[in-house]
Amino acid sequence: MIRLQNVSKLFKRHRVLDHVSMEVELGERIALIGSNGAGKTTLIRCLLGEYTHDGDVTIGGHSPRAERTSVLGKVGFVPQLPPPLKMPVGQLVNFAAAVCRSDPKRIHDIATRLGLDTHEILARPFNRLSGGMKQKLLIAIALGRDTRVLVMDEPAANLDPEARHIFFNLLAERLENTTMIISSHRLDEVASLVNRVIEMDMGQVVLDDRVAEETKLSAMFQCHLTLLRPDAAIARTLAGWQFADRRDGVEWHGLVSGPDRLRFLGTVTRYVGLLTRIELAEVAPSVTLQ
Amino acid sequence: MNTLLLTAKLDIVESLRARWFLIYSLVFGGIVALLFAFGLTESRVLGFIGLSRLLVTYIQLTMAILPVFVLITTVRSVAGDREAGVFEYLLSLPVSLSAWFWGKIVGRYVTIFLPVFVAMLGAVVWSLIQGIEVPWGMFFYYTALLAAMAWCFLGIGMLISTLARSTDVAQGAAFMVWLTMLLFLDLILLGVMIQGHVAPEVAVGVALANPLQVFRTAALAMFDPQLIVLGPSAYVILDLFGAAGYQIYALIYPVLIGSLCALAGYLTFRRSDLP
């Protein structure tokens, strides 16, 4: 599906990509991880045909640079930082749908599923939306068409837990016929979403490994927490995860998306001194968040 | 709708919401309003009175302001968009590079030409309402001159935007280009060249190659057909082109410069890193 052969990129004698080669098959979900300056963004821009480079990059056997319109028509992209576009939301959706030969209604439907009512904000400039709203809209534009490849740079970073869960469900619906590349600084942010990890450092691939998939992307976990005593800081954190206080700030209960478990556990470990019990159990996906 | 027109429409919508467009429109609308307010239509210079007098003053002011305005706003917004990640996102969509680049030029052209033209048209409409005679020949020629001038500097601005990788460099380069053209206007550098015994043909050649001077001379020719103000160089120009020939040259040459610069910009853009 995606093939990179000896791809190198120099910026004023500084080698940002150093003979990178890899093959990605249809249906693979890759975590592209690495620290700042590792070469992740440059690699993504080469994949999108935005950078010139040495070596070959092909998607489905075609060059994303030479055959932009046909190749990028099947590639959805969600950037890490939303572009500061001044145009109204409606115009952005219509433009994206028109050039991608999609129906704007598909984009609006996905945005609605993510909890964003686009009809209320059609006339509002894109750059005036909140961070979460922008992210939801960009995800809706990427998913609101027929794509074979999804390239996402920290796509869920600005989403609330409920929207994250819906986002994971949307990805789960495309598992078999879409290749996904998810870039992140940290593996724990994306580990549960992927089945392959590629780590980059100094422009080279330093790790390329498979990940065992035991849990579905759409899985939900019921979580119970017991604290030593009530605490305002952890209460705020748990409220952010939409947990319910069951007994005077000591007993907490909520739902966590399967792919979000590692991230959730990472968050609560900050308060490990207050935790006396933590319990996670998989429940049916139909259980709603409280 | 085809992708080029979609991109043009997108650029127009983006520009209409930008602060530079508001200031730009206010400046040209304000010039016309001020010229009316100060009773320019009632004053007389070189036999010009009424709307002709206003149009002559308007074109002179526009020639001083429009080039630098177009250059700076074009390079600022294009290079700024690239730095801010707008290109990274919009060019990840399946838009051909030719549709993107030329669509952006078309959109930008509409936004820079319309305020200048609408201000002048407004003056004409007001004159018709007030019963002031409208010099239609002058109005149409000045409209064509403004259209050519806007295209010329837009093309140069787009070339600078594709060559410069940052807003600061692009802005600096645009300012230098404008300053160079300004220095080669007859009253400044050409005077020095003639004093320094440079061959008059070279001096006139430089003047004819400088788009700013070409516009200036063309605007002068509308109320001074013999170009007496220019002195001896007028003989060379009029012998070479004739009065009508020069008017046509003043439209074709800047359009050619703008088109060549835009084409060079496109070829550079197509071969370079996009964001």
Interface residues (C-beta under 8 A of the other chain):
Chain A: R45 L48 E50 Y51 T52 R68 T69 S70 V71 L72 G73 V75 F77 P79 L81 P82 P83 P84 L85 K86 M87 P88 Q91 F95 A96 A98 V99 C100 P125 L138 V151
Chain B: M1 T3 L6 K9 L10 V13 E14 R17 A18 A84 G85 V86 F87 E88 Y89 L90 L91 S92 L93 P94 V95 S96 L97 R271 S272 D273 L274 P275
